[in-house]
Amino acid sequence: MVVERPGRVERRLAAILAADVVGYSRLMGFDEVGTARVLREHRVVTDALVSKYGGRIVKTTGDGVLAEFPSVVDAV
């Protein structure tokens, strides 16, 4: 990312994670309540891992998540 300021250009490297659940629509069609419950349970774990490794959740949408990490090593 490049941030421009008068007389100065600031660069910041970041690793971006974009993820979603494969087959989410099919799973919701099969068992909406169970799928939503399992997704919430998994999000508790994954959100904690993102935070533990210095990441930041930028956006969540249904079954998707967008996260930013200041370090590629920590993102992996």
All heavy atoms as a GROMACS GRO file, in nm:
protein
  575
    1MET      N    1   0.084  -0.116   0.000
    1MET     CA    2   0.000   0.000   0.000
    1MET      C    3   0.089   0.123   0.000
    1MET      O    4   0.189   0.129   0.070
    1MET     CB    5  -0.090  -0.001   0.123
    1MET     CG    6  -0.176   0.123   0.131
    1MET     SD    7  -0.315   0.112   0.243
    1MET     CE    8  -0.240   0.135   0.399
    2VAL      N    9   0.050   0.223  -0.077
    2VAL     CA   10   0.125   0.348  -0.082
    2VAL      C   11   0.034   0.459  -0.031
    2VAL      O   12  -0.078   0.477  -0.077
    2VAL     CB   13   0.171   0.381  -0.226
    2VAL    CG1   14   0.240   0.515  -0.231
    2VAL    CG2   15   0.260   0.271  -0.279
    3VAL      N   16   0.083   0.533   0.067
    3VAL     CA   17   0.010   0.647   0.121
    3VAL      C   18   0.087   0.772   0.082
    3VAL      O   19   0.205   0.784   0.114
    3VAL     CB   20  -0.002   0.638   0.275
    3VAL    CG1   21  -0.074   0.759   0.330
    3VAL    CG2   22  -0.073   0.509   0.314
    4GLU      N   23   0.023   0.861   0.010
    4GLU     CA   24   0.090   0.982  -0.034
    4GLU      C   25   0.057   1.097   0.060
    4GLU      O   26  -0.059   1.120   0.093
    4GLU     CB   27   0.050   1.018  -0.176
    4GLU     CG   28   0.099   0.916  -0.277
    4GLU     CD   29   0.074   0.960  -0.419
    4GLU    OE1   30   0.091   1.080  -0.448
    4GLU    OE2   31   0.037   0.874  -0.499
    5ARG      N   32   0.161   1.166   0.102
    5ARG     CA   33   0.147   1.286   0.183
    5ARG      C   34   0.227   1.395   0.113
    5ARG      O   35   0.324   1.365   0.044
    5ARG     CB   36   0.202   1.263   0.323
    5ARG     CG   37   0.123   1.162   0.401
    5ARG     CD   38   0.176   1.150   0.540
    5ARG     NE   39   0.102   1.045   0.609
    5ARG     CZ   40   0.142   0.989   0.719
    5ARG    NH1   41   0.255   1.024   0.776
    5ARG    NH2   42   0.069   0.895   0.777
    6PRO      N   43   0.190   1.519   0.129
    6PRO     CA   44   0.264   1.626   0.063
    6PRO      C   45   0.414   1.616   0.092
    6PRO      O   46   0.457   1.615   0.207
    6PRO     CB   47   0.205   1.754   0.124
    6PRO     CG   48   0.068   1.714   0.168
    6PRO     CD   49   0.080   1.569   0.209
    7GLY      N   50   0.494   1.600  -0.015
    7GLY     CA   51   0.638   1.594   0.001
    7GLY      C   52   0.693   1.460   0.048
    7GLY      O   53   0.812   1.445   0.067
    8ARG      N   54   0.606   1.362   0.067
    8ARG     CA   55   0.653   1.234   0.121
    8ARG      C   56   0.564   1.120   0.073
    8ARG      O   57   0.442   1.132   0.069
    8ARG     CB   58   0.650   1.240   0.273
    8ARG     CG   59   0.704   1.117   0.338
    8ARG     CD   60   0.715   1.135   0.488
    8ARG     NE   61   0.764   1.012   0.544
    8ARG     CZ   62   0.737   0.970   0.664
    8ARG    NH1   63   0.662   1.042   0.744
    8ARG    NH2   64   0.785   0.856   0.708
    9VAL      N   65   0.625   1.007   0.038
    9VAL     CA   66   0.550   0.886   0.002
    9VAL      C   67   0.584   0.780   0.105
    9VAL      O   68   0.700   0.752   0.133
    9VAL     CB   69   0.589   0.836  -0.139
    9VAL    CG1   70   0.522   0.704  -0.169
    9VAL    CG2   71   0.554   0.939  -0.244
   10GLU      N   72   0.483   0.724   0.165
   10GLU     CA   73   0.502   0.621   0.268
   10GLU      C   74   0.454   0.487   0.212
   10GLU      O   75   0.342   0.477   0.161
   10GLU     CB   76   0.421   0.658   0.392
   10GLU     CG   77   0.434   0.560   0.505
   10GLU     CD   78   0.351   0.604   0.627
   10GLU    OE1   79   0.356   0.721   0.664
   10GLU    OE2   80   0.282   0.517   0.681
   11ARG      N   81   0.539   0.385   0.221
   11ARG     CA   82   0.502   0.252   0.174
   11ARG      C   83   0.486   0.158   0.292
   11ARG      O   84   0.561   0.164   0.387
   11ARG     CB   85   0.611   0.199   0.081
   11ARG     CG   86   0.615   0.271  -0.051
   11ARG     CD   87   0.730   0.220  -0.136
   11ARG     NE   88   0.730   0.281  -0.266
   11ARG     CZ   89   0.778   0.403  -0.292
   11ARG    NH1   90   0.829   0.476  -0.195
   11ARG    NH2   91   0.774   0.451  -0.414
   12ARG      N   92   0.387   0.071   0.280
   12ARG     CA   93   0.364  -0.028   0.384
   12ARG      C   94   0.334  -0.161   0.317
   12ARG      O   95   0.241  -0.171   0.238
   12ARG     CB   96   0.246   0.016   0.472
   12ARG     CG   97   0.225  -0.078   0.590
   12ARG     CD   98   0.113  -0.030   0.676
   12ARG     NE   99  -0.011  -0.084   0.621
   12ARG     CZ  100  -0.131  -0.054   0.663
   12ARG    NH1  101  -0.146   0.036   0.757
   12ARG    NH2  102  -0.238  -0.108   0.610
   13LEU      N  103   0.413  -0.262   0.348
   13LEU     CA  104   0.389  -0.395   0.295
   13LEU      C  105   0.294  -0.470   0.387
   13LEU      O  106   0.299  -0.454   0.509
   13LEU     CB  107   0.521  -0.472   0.284
   13LEU     CG  108   0.623  -0.413   0.187
   13LEU    CD1  109   0.751  -0.496   0.192
   13LEU    CD2  110   0.569  -0.407   0.047
   14ALA      N  111   0.210  -0.552   0.326
   14ALA     CA  112   0.116  -0.630   0.406
   14ALA      C  113   0.082  -0.758   0.331
   14ALA      O  114   0.087  -0.763   0.208
   14ALA     CB  115  -0.012  -0.550   0.432
   15ALA      N  116   0.049  -0.861   0.405
   15ALA     CA  117  -0.003  -0.985   0.347
   15ALA      C  118  -0.154  -0.984   0.366
   15ALA      O  119  -0.202  -0.954   0.476
   15ALA     CB  120   0.059  -1.105   0.417
   16ILE      N  121  -0.227  -1.012   0.261
   16ILE     CA  122  -0.373  -1.010   0.266
   16ILE      C  123  -0.425  -1.153   0.254
   16ILE      O  124  -0.384  -1.228   0.166
   16ILE     CB  125  -0.431  -0.925   0.150
   16ILE    CG1  126  -0.374  -0.783   0.153
   16ILE    CG2  127  -0.583  -0.925   0.153
   16ILE    CD1  128  -0.406  -0.705   0.276
   17LEU      N  129  -0.516  -1.189   0.344
   17LEU     CA  130  -0.582  -1.319   0.343
   17LEU      C  131  -0.728  -1.299   0.304
   17LEU      O  132  -0.798  -1.220   0.369
   17LEU     CB  133  -0.574  -1.385   0.481
   17LEU     CG  134  -0.667  -1.504   0.504
   17LEU    CD1  135  -0.615  -1.625   0.427
   17LEU    CD2  136  -0.679  -1.536   0.651
   18ALA      N  137  -0.771  -1.365   0.199
   18ALA     CA  138  -0.912  -1.366   0.160
   18ALA      C  139  -0.956  -1.512   0.159
   18ALA      O  140  -0.893  -1.596   0.094
   18ALA     CB  141  -0.930  -1.304   0.022
   19ALA      N  142  -1.060  -1.542   0.234
   19ALA     CA  143  -1.104  -1.682   0.245
   19ALA      C  144  -1.256  -1.690   0.252
   19ALA      O  145  -1.322  -1.597   0.298
   19ALA     CB  146  -1.043  -1.745   0.371
   20ASP      N  147  -1.308  -1.801   0.205
   20ASP     CA  148  -1.450  -1.830   0.222
   20ASP      C  149  -1.469  -1.980   0.234
   20ASP      O  150  -1.376  -2.057   0.214
   20ASP     CB  151  -1.535  -1.769   0.111
   20ASP     CG  152  -1.516  -1.837  -0.024
   20ASP    OD1  153  -1.419  -1.913  -0.039
   20ASP    OD2  154  -1.599  -1.816  -0.112
   21VAL      N  155  -1.589  -2.021   0.267
   21VAL     CA  156  -1.621  -2.162   0.289
   21VAL      C  157  -1.665  -2.224   0.156
   21VAL      O  158  -1.760  -2.176   0.093
   21VAL     CB  159  -1.733  -2.177   0.394
   21VAL    CG1  160  -1.773  -2.324   0.410
   21VAL    CG2  161  -1.690  -2.119   0.527
   22VAL      N  162  -1.594  -2.328   0.116
   22VAL     CA  163  -1.631  -2.400  -0.007
   22VAL      C  164  -1.764  -2.472   0.016
   22VAL      O  165  -1.782  -2.540   0.116
   22VAL     CB  166  -1.521  -2.502  -0.044
   22VAL    CG1  167  -1.564  -2.587  -0.163
   22VAL    CG2  168  -1.390  -2.430  -0.074
   23GLY      N  169  -1.857  -2.456  -0.077
   23GLY     CA  170  -1.985  -2.524  -0.069
   23GLY      C  171  -2.081  -2.464   0.033
   23GLY      O  172  -2.177  -2.530   0.075
   24TYR      N  173  -2.058  -2.338   0.073
   24TYR     CA  174  -2.140  -2.275   0.177
   24TYR      C  175  -2.289  -2.275   0.142
   24TYR      O  176  -2.372  -2.310   0.224
   24TYR     CB  177  -2.090  -2.132   0.201
   24TYR     CG  178  -2.165  -2.056   0.307
   24TYR    CD1  179  -2.150  -2.088   0.442
   24TYR    CD2  180  -2.250  -1.952   0.273
   24TYR    CE1  181  -2.218  -2.018   0.540
   24TYR    CE2  182  -2.317  -1.880   0.371
   24TYR     CZ  183  -2.301  -1.914   0.504
   24TYR     OH  184  -2.367  -1.843   0.600
   25SER      N  185  -2.323  -2.237   0.019
   25SER     CA  186  -2.465  -2.233  -0.021
   25SER      C  187  -2.528  -2.371  -0.014
   25SER      O  188  -2.642  -2.386   0.033
   25SER     CB  189  -2.478  -2.177  -0.163
   25SER     OG  190  -2.434  -2.043  -0.166
   26ARG      N  191  -2.454  -2.472  -0.059
   26ARG     CA  192  -2.505  -2.609  -0.053
   26ARG      C  193  -2.526  -2.652   0.092
   26ARG      O  194  -2.628  -2.711   0.128
   26ARG     CB  195  -2.408  -2.705  -0.123
   26ARG     CG  196  -2.451  -2.851  -0.121
   26ARG     CD  197  -2.347  -2.942  -0.184
   26ARG     NE  198  -2.214  -2.926  -0.129
   26ARG     CZ  199  -2.171  -2.982  -0.014
   26ARG    NH1  200  -2.254  -3.054   0.058
   26ARG    NH2  201  -2.048  -2.964   0.027
   27LEU      N  202  -2.428  -2.621   0.177
   27LEU     CA  203  -2.439  -2.657   0.319
   27LEU      C  204  -2.556  -2.585   0.385
   27LEU      O  205  -2.629  -2.645   0.464
   27LEU     CB  206  -2.308  -2.622   0.392
   27LEU     CG  207  -2.187  -2.706   0.354
   27LEU    CD1  208  -2.059  -2.644   0.409
   27LEU    CD2  209  -2.203  -2.849   0.403
   28MET      N  210  -2.574  -2.458   0.352
   28MET     CA  211  -2.688  -2.383   0.409
   28MET      C  212  -2.821  -2.442   0.362
   28MET      O  213  -2.916  -2.448   0.440
   28MET     CB  214  -2.679  -2.235   0.371
   28MET     CG  215  -2.570  -2.160   0.444
   28MET     SD  216  -2.595  -2.149   0.622
   28MET     CE  217  -2.710  -2.013   0.632
   29GLY      N  218  -2.827  -2.485   0.238
   29GLY     CA  219  -2.948  -2.548   0.186
   29GLY      C  220  -2.979  -2.681   0.254
   29GLY      O  221  -3.095  -2.717   0.275
   30PHE      N  222  -2.876  -2.752   0.291
   30PHE     CA  223  -2.892  -2.882   0.356
   30PHE      C  224  -2.929  -2.866   0.503
   30PHE      O  225  -3.017  -2.935   0.554
   30PHE     CB  226  -2.762  -2.961   0.342
   30PHE     CG  227  -2.765  -3.096   0.407
   30PHE    CD1  228  -2.842  -3.199   0.354
   30PHE    CD2  229  -2.692  -3.120   0.521
   30PHE    CE1  230  -2.845  -3.323   0.415
   30PHE    CE2  231  -2.696  -3.243   0.584
   30PHE     CZ  232  -2.772  -3.345   0.531
   31ASP      N  233  -2.861  -2.775   0.576
   31ASP     CA  234  -2.883  -2.757   0.720
   31ASP      C  235  -2.842  -2.615   0.760
   31ASP      O  236  -2.730  -2.592   0.803
   31ASP     CB  237  -2.802  -2.860   0.798
   31ASP     CG  238  -2.818  -2.848   0.950
   31ASP    OD1  239  -2.903  -2.770   0.996
   31ASP    OD2  240  -2.744  -2.918   1.021
   32GLU      N  241  -2.935  -2.522   0.745
   32GLU     CA  242  -2.905  -2.381   0.770
   32GLU      C  243  -2.862  -2.355   0.915
   32GLU      O  244  -2.762  -2.288   0.940
   32GLU     CB  245  -3.026  -2.295   0.736
   32GLU     CG  246  -3.001  -2.148   0.747
   32GLU     CD  247  -3.120  -2.065   0.700
   32GLU    OE1  248  -3.210  -2.119   0.633
   32GLU    OE2  249  -3.121  -1.945   0.732
   33VAL      N  250  -2.935  -2.407   1.010
   33VAL     CA  251  -2.905  -2.384   1.152
   33VAL      C  252  -2.770  -2.446   1.190
   33VAL      O  253  -2.686  -2.381   1.254
   33VAL     CB  254  -3.019  -2.439   1.242
   33VAL    CG1  255  -2.981  -2.431   1.389
   33VAL    CG2  256  -3.148  -2.363   1.217
   34GLY      N  257  -2.749  -2.570   1.150
   34GLY     CA  258  -2.624  -2.638   1.184
   34GLY      C  259  -2.503  -2.573   1.116
   34GLY      O  260  -2.398  -2.556   1.178
   35THR      N  261  -2.518  -2.534   0.990
   35THR     CA  262  -2.409  -2.470   0.918
   35THR      C  263  -2.373  -2.336   0.982
   35THR      O  264  -2.255  -2.306   1.002
   35THR     CB  265  -2.446  -2.450   0.770
   35THR    OG1  266  -2.473  -2.577   0.710
   35THR    CG2  267  -2.336  -2.379   0.693
   36ALA      N  268  -2.473  -2.257   1.016
   36ALA     CA  269  -2.448  -2.127   1.081
   36ALA      C  270  -2.379  -2.147   1.216
   36ALA      O  271  -2.286  -2.072   1.250
   36ALA     CB  272  -2.579  -2.050   1.098
   37ARG      N  273  -2.420  -2.247   1.290
   37ARG     CA  274  -2.358  -2.275   1.420
   37ARG      C  275  -2.212  -2.315   1.405
   37ARG      O  276  -2.123  -2.262   1.473
   37ARG     CB  277  -2.435  -2.385   1.494
   37ARG     CG  278  -2.375  -2.424   1.629
   37ARG     CD  279  -2.450  -2.539   1.697
   37ARG     NE  280  -2.476  -2.652   1.610
   37ARG     CZ  281  -2.386  -2.744   1.574
   37ARG    NH1  282  -2.263  -2.737   1.619
   37ARG    NH2  283  -2.420  -2.844   1.495
   38VAL      N  284  -2.184  -2.407   1.314
   38VAL     CA  285  -2.047  -2.453   1.292
   38VAL      C  286  -1.959  -2.339   1.240
   38VAL      O  287  -1.845  -2.323   1.283
   38VAL     CB  288  -2.044  -2.574   1.195
   38VAL    CG1  289  -1.903  -2.608   1.152
   38VAL    CG2  290  -2.111  -2.695   1.261
   39LEU      N  291  -2.013  -2.256   1.151
   39LEU     CA  292  -1.937  -2.141   1.101
   39LEU      C  293  -1.900  -2.046   1.216
   39LEU      O  294  -1.786  -2.003   1.226
   39LEU     CB  295  -2.016  -2.066   0.994
   39LEU     CG  296  -1.947  -1.942   0.936
   39LEU    CD1  297  -1.816  -1.977   0.868
   39LEU    CD2  298  -2.041  -1.871   0.839
   40ARG      N  299  -1.995  -2.018   1.305
   40ARG     CA  300  -1.965  -1.931   1.421
   40ARG      C  301  -1.858  -1.993   1.509
   40ARG      O  302  -1.766  -1.922   1.555
   40ARG     CB  303  -2.092  -1.907   1.503
   40ARG     CG  304  -2.183  -1.801   1.447
   40ARG     CD  305  -2.293  -1.762   1.545
   40ARG     NE  306  -2.370  -1.875   1.595
   40ARG     CZ  307  -2.476  -1.927   1.535
   40ARG    NH1  308  -2.520  -1.876   1.422
   40ARG    NH2  309  -2.540  -2.029   1.588
   41GLU      N  310  -1.866  -2.123   1.532
   41GLU     CA  311  -1.765  -2.191   1.614
   41GLU      C  312  -1.627  -2.184   1.550
   41GLU      O  313  -1.528  -2.159   1.619
   41GLU     CB  314  -1.805  -2.337   1.636
   41GLU     CG  315  -1.927  -2.354   1.724
   41GLU     CD  316  -1.984  -2.496   1.723
   41GLU    OE1  317  -1.933  -2.582   1.646
   41GLU    OE2  318  -2.079  -2.521   1.798
   42HIS      N  319  -1.620  -2.204   1.420
   42HIS     CA  320  -1.491  -2.195   1.350
   42HIS      C  321  -1.438  -2.052   1.349
   42HIS      O  322  -1.318  -2.031   1.359
   42HIS     CB  323  -1.505  -2.250   1.208
   42HIS     CG  324  -1.504  -2.398   1.201
   42HIS    ND1  325  -1.615  -2.474   1.228
   42HIS    CD2  326  -1.406  -2.486   1.171
   42HIS    CE1  327  -1.586  -2.601   1.215
   42HIS    NE2  328  -1.459  -2.612   1.181
   43ARG      N  329  -1.527  -1.955   1.337
   43ARG     CA  330  -1.484  -1.815   1.335
   43ARG      C  331  -1.422  -1.773   1.468
   43ARG      O  332  -1.328  -1.695   1.471
   43ARG     CB  333  -1.602  -1.722   1.303
   43ARG     CG  334  -1.642  -1.716   1.156
   43ARG     CD  335  -1.540  -1.644   1.070
   43ARG     NE  336  -1.496  -1.520   1.126
   43ARG     CZ  337  -1.558  -1.403   1.113
   43ARG    NH1  338  -1.668  -1.394   1.041
   43ARG    NH2  339  -1.509  -1.294   1.171
   44VAL      N  340  -1.472  -1.827   1.578
   44VAL     CA  341  -1.412  -1.797   1.709
   44VAL      C  342  -1.266  -1.840   1.709
   44VAL      O  343  -1.178  -1.764   1.752
   44VAL     CB  344  -1.490  -1.868   1.823
   44VAL    CG1  345  -1.414  -1.863   1.953
   44VAL    CG2  346  -1.628  -1.807   1.839
   45VAL      N  347  -1.239  -1.958   1.656
   45VAL     CA  348  -1.102  -2.010   1.653
   45VAL      C  349  -1.017  -1.931   1.554
   45VAL      O  350  -0.906  -1.887   1.586
   45VAL     CB  351  -1.102  -2.160   1.616
   45VAL    CG1  352  -0.960  -2.212   1.597
   45VAL    CG2  353  -1.174  -2.240   1.724
   46THR      N  354  -1.065  -1.913   1.432
   46THR     CA  355  -0.984  -1.844   1.330
   46THR      C  356  -0.961  -1.697   1.364
   46THR      O  357  -0.852  -1.646   1.343
   46THR     CB  358  -1.046  -1.857   1.190
   46THR    OG1  359  -1.180  -1.808   1.193
   46THR    CG2  360  -1.044  -2.000   1.141
   47ASP      N  361  -1.061  -1.630   1.420
   47ASP     CA  362  -1.043  -1.490   1.460
   47ASP      C  363  -0.935  -1.477   1.566
   47ASP      O  364  -0.853  -1.385   1.564
   47ASP     CB  365  -1.173  -1.429   1.511
   47ASP     CG  366  -1.275  -1.406   1.401
   47ASP    OD1  367  -1.247  -1.440   1.283
   47ASP    OD2  368  -1.384  -1.353   1.432
   48ALA      N  369  -0.934  -1.572   1.660
   48ALA     CA  370  -0.832  -1.571   1.766
   48ALA      C  371  -0.693  -1.594   1.707
   48ALA      O  372  -0.595  -1.531   1.749
   48ALA     CB  373  -0.864  -1.677   1.871
   49LEU      N  374  -0.682  -1.683   1.608
   49LEU     CA  375  -0.553  -1.709   1.544
   49LEU      C  376  -0.504  -1.588   1.465
   49LEU      O  377  -0.385  -1.555   1.468
   49LEU     CB  378  -0.561  -1.831   1.452
   49LEU     CG  379  -0.565  -1.966   1.523
   49LEU    CD1  380  -0.601  -2.077   1.424
   49LEU    CD2  381  -0.433  -1.994   1.591
   50VAL      N  382  -0.594  -1.522   1.395
   50VAL     CA  383  -0.556  -1.401   1.322
   50VAL      C  384  -0.500  -1.298   1.419
   50VAL      O  385  -0.393  -1.241   1.398
   50VAL     CB  386  -0.676  -1.343   1.244
   50VAL    CG1  387  -0.647  -1.202   1.194
   50VAL    CG2  388  -0.714  -1.434   1.128
   51SER      N  389  -0.568  -1.277   1.529
   51SER     CA  390  -0.522  -1.182   1.631
   51SER      C  391  -0.390  -1.225   1.693
   51SER      O  392  -0.299  -1.143   1.711
   51SER     CB  393  -0.630  -1.167   1.738
   51SER     OG  394  -0.588  -1.078   1.837
   52LYS      N  395  -0.378  -1.353   1.725
   52LYS     CA  396  -0.258  -1.404   1.789
   52LYS      C  397  -0.133  -1.377   1.704
   52LYS      O  398  -0.025  -1.351   1.757
   52LYS     CB  399  -0.272  -1.554   1.813
   52LYS     CG  400  -0.149  -1.621   1.871
   52LYS     CD  401  -0.172  -1.770   1.892
   52LYS     CE  402  -0.045  -1.837   1.944
   52LYS     NZ  403  -0.066  -1.981   1.964
   53TYR      N  404  -0.149  -1.383   1.573
   53TYR     CA  405  -0.035  -1.364   1.483
   53TYR      C  406  -0.028  -1.222   1.425
   53TYR      O  407   0.033  -1.200   1.321
   53TYR     CB  408  -0.037  -1.471   1.373
   53TYR     CG  409  -0.001  -1.605   1.430
   53TYR    CD1  410  -0.098  -1.697   1.468
   53TYR    CD2  411   0.132  -1.639   1.453
   53TYR    CE1  412  -0.064  -1.819   1.524
   53TYR    CE2  413   0.167  -1.760   1.509
   53TYR     CZ  414   0.068  -1.849   1.544
   53TYR     OH  415   0.102  -1.969   1.601
   54GLY      N  416  -0.088  -1.127   1.495
   54GLY     CA  417  -0.073  -0.987   1.459
   54GLY      C  418  -0.161  -0.940   1.345
   54GLY      O  419  -0.142  -0.829   1.294
   55GLY      N  420  -0.256  -1.022   1.305
   55GLY     CA  421  -0.345  -0.985   1.195
   55GLY      C  422  -0.461  -0.900   1.241
   55GLY      O  423  -0.484  -0.882   1.361
   56ARG      N  424  -0.532  -0.849   1.143
   56ARG     CA  425  -0.648  -0.765   1.170
   56ARG      C  426  -0.757  -0.805   1.073
   56ARG      O  427  -0.734  -0.811   0.951
   56ARG     CB  428  -0.609  -0.619   1.149
   56ARG     CG  429  -0.719  -0.520   1.166
   56ARG     CD  430  -0.667  -0.378   1.148
   56ARG     NE  431  -0.633  -0.346   1.011
   56ARG     CZ  432  -0.714  -0.288   0.923
   56ARG    NH1  433  -0.836  -0.255   0.958
   56ARG    NH2  434  -0.672  -0.263   0.801
   57ILE      N  435  -0.875  -0.836   1.125
   57ILE     CA  436  -0.990  -0.867   1.041
   57ILE      C  437  -1.039  -0.734   0.981
   57ILE      O  438  -1.075  -0.642   1.054
   57ILE     CB  439  -1.105  -0.933   1.121
   57ILE    CG1  440  -1.058  -1.060   1.191
   57ILE    CG2  441  -1.226  -0.958   1.032
   57ILE    CD1  442  -1.050  -1.183   1.109
   58VAL      N  443  -1.038  -0.727   0.849
   58VAL     CA  444  -1.079  -0.605   0.781
   58VAL      C  445  -1.229  -0.608   0.754
   58VAL      O  446  -1.298  -0.508   0.772
   58VAL     CB  447  -1.001  -0.588   0.649
   58VAL    CG1  448  -1.049  -0.467   0.571
   58VAL    CG2  449  -0.851  -0.578   0.677
   59LYS      N  450  -1.278  -0.725   0.710
   59LYS     CA  451  -1.420  -0.735   0.673
   59LYS      C  452  -1.464  -0.881   0.678
   59LYS      O  453  -1.387  -0.971   0.645
   59LYS     CB  454  -1.438  -0.680   0.532
   59LYS     CG  455  -1.580  -0.676   0.485
   59LYS     CD  456  -1.588  -0.610   0.349
   59LYS     CE  457  -1.733  -0.599   0.306
   59LYS     NZ  458  -1.747  -0.530   0.179
   60THR      N  459  -1.588  -0.902   0.718
   60THR     CA  460  -1.649  -1.034   0.708
   60THR      C  461  -1.781  -1.020   0.634
   60THR      O  462  -1.851  -0.920   0.648
   60THR     CB  463  -1.676  -1.096   0.847
   60THR    OG1  464  -1.765  -1.011   0.920
   60THR    CG2  465  -1.547  -1.115   0.925
   61THR      N  466  -1.812  -1.120   0.552
   61THR     CA  467  -1.937  -1.120   0.477
   61THR      C  468  -1.988  -1.263   0.468
   61THR      O  469  -1.930  -1.344   0.397
   61THR     CB  470  -1.918  -1.065   0.334
   61THR    OG1  471  -1.814  -1.139   0.272
   61THR    CG2  472  -1.885  -0.918   0.333
   62GLY      N  473  -2.092  -1.295   0.542
   62GLY     CA  474  -2.147  -1.430   0.536
   62GLY      C  475  -2.043  -1.534   0.571
   62GLY      O  476  -1.999  -1.545   0.685
   63ASP      N  477  -1.997  -1.607   0.469
   63ASP     CA  478  -1.896  -1.711   0.490
   63ASP      C  479  -1.755  -1.663   0.459
   63ASP      O  480  -1.661  -1.741   0.466
   63ASP     CB  481  -1.928  -1.834   0.405
   63ASP     CG  482  -1.911  -1.807   0.256
   63ASP    OD1  483  -1.935  -1.692   0.214
   63ASP    OD2  484  -1.875  -1.899   0.183
   64GLY      N  485  -1.738  -1.536   0.427
   64GLY     CA  486  -1.607  -1.485   0.386
   64GLY      C  487  -1.540  -1.398   0.492
   64GLY      O  488  -1.605  -1.342   0.579
   65VAL      N  489  -1.407  -1.390   0.479
   65VAL     CA  490  -1.330  -1.305   0.570
   65VAL      C  491  -1.212  -1.246   0.492
   65VAL      O  492  -1.154  -1.312   0.406
   65VAL     CB  493  -1.281  -1.384   0.694
   65VAL    CG1  494  -1.185  -1.495   0.657
   65VAL    CG2  495  -1.216  -1.292   0.795
   66LEU      N  496  -1.182  -1.121   0.522
   66LEU     CA  497  -1.068  -1.051   0.465
   66LEU      C  498  -0.984  -1.003   0.583
   66LEU      O  499  -1.034  -0.934   0.671
   66LEU     CB  500  -1.115  -0.932   0.381
   66LEU     CG  501  -1.010  -0.852   0.308
   66LEU    CD1  502  -0.942  -0.938   0.201
   66LEU    CD2  503  -1.072  -0.730   0.244
   67ALA      N  504  -0.857  -1.045   0.584
   67ALA     CA  505  -0.768  -1.010   0.696
   67ALA      C  506  -0.636  -0.957   0.642
   67ALA      O  507  -0.593  -0.994   0.532
   67ALA     CB  508  -0.742  -1.132   0.784
   68GLU      N  509  -0.573  -0.872   0.721
   68GLU     CA  510  -0.446  -0.812   0.686
   68GLU      C  511  -0.343  -0.848   0.792
   68GLU      O  512  -0.372  -0.844   0.911
   68GLU     CB  513  -0.459  -0.660   0.680
   68GLU     CG  514  -0.330  -0.587   0.660
   68GLU     CD  515  -0.341  -0.438   0.686
   68GLU    OE1  516  -0.418  -0.399   0.776
   68GLU    OE2  517  -0.272  -0.364   0.615
   69PHE      N  518  -0.223  -0.884   0.746
   69PHE     CA  519  -0.112  -0.915   0.837
   69PHE      C  520   0.006  -0.826   0.801
   69PHE      O  521   0.038  -0.812   0.682
   69PHE     CB  522  -0.069  -1.061   0.823
   69PHE     CG  523  -0.169  -1.161   0.873
   69PHE    CD1  524  -0.272  -1.204   0.792
   69PHE    CD2  525  -0.158  -1.212   1.000
   69PHE    CE1  526  -0.365  -1.296   0.837
   69PHE    CE2  527  -0.249  -1.305   1.048
   69PHE     CZ  528  -0.354  -1.347   0.966
   70PRO      N  529   0.073  -0.769   0.900
   70PRO     CA  530   0.191  -0.687   0.870
   70PRO      C  531   0.312  -0.770   0.830
   70PRO      O  532   0.409  -0.717   0.777
   70PRO     CB  533   0.216  -0.612   1.000
   70PRO     CG  534   0.157  -0.697   1.106
   70PRO     CD  535   0.040  -0.768   1.042
   71SER      N  536   0.308  -0.900   0.852
   71SER     CA  537   0.420  -0.988   0.823
   71SER      C  538   0.372  -1.110   0.744
   71SER      O  539   0.276  -1.177   0.784
   71SER     CB  540   0.483  -1.036   0.954
   71SER     OG  541   0.565  -1.149   0.933
   72VAL      N  542   0.440  -1.137   0.634
   72VAL     CA  543   0.406  -1.255   0.555
   72VAL      C  544   0.431  -1.382   0.637
   72VAL      O  545   0.353  -1.476   0.631
   72VAL     CB  546   0.490  -1.257   0.424
   72VAL    CG1  547   0.469  -1.387   0.348
   72VAL    CG2  548   0.456  -1.138   0.339
   73VAL      N  549   0.538  -1.383   0.712
   73VAL     CA  550   0.572  -1.499   0.796
   73VAL      C  551   0.459  -1.527   0.896
   73VAL      O  552   0.415  -1.642   0.911
   73VAL     CB  553   0.706  -1.478   0.868
   73VAL    CG1  554   0.732  -1.589   0.968
   73VAL    CG2  555   0.819  -1.468   0.768
   74ASP      N  556   0.409  -1.425   0.961
   74ASP     CA  557   0.300  -1.443   1.057
   74ASP      C  558   0.170  -1.484   0.988
   74ASP      O  559   0.091  -1.560   1.044
   74ASP     CB  560   0.278  -1.317   1.140
   74ASP     CG  561   0.390  -1.292   1.239
   74ASP    OD1  562   0.463  -1.388   1.271
   74ASP    OD2  563   0.403  -1.179   1.286
   75ALA      N  564   0.150  -1.436   0.869
   75ALA     CA  565   0.028  -1.472   0.794
   75ALA      C  566   0.026  -1.621   0.762
   75ALA      O  567  -0.078  -1.685   0.770
   75ALA     CB  568   0.019  -1.390   0.665
   76VAL      N  569   0.142  -1.675   0.732
   76VAL     CA  570   0.149  -1.818   0.697
   76VAL      C  571   0.127  -1.900   0.823
   76VAL      O  572   0.059  -1.997   0.828
   76VAL     CB  573   0.284  -1.853   0.632
   76VAL    CG1  574   0.299  -2.002   0.614
   76VAL    CG2  575   0.296  -1.783   0.497
   0.00000   0.00000   0.00000
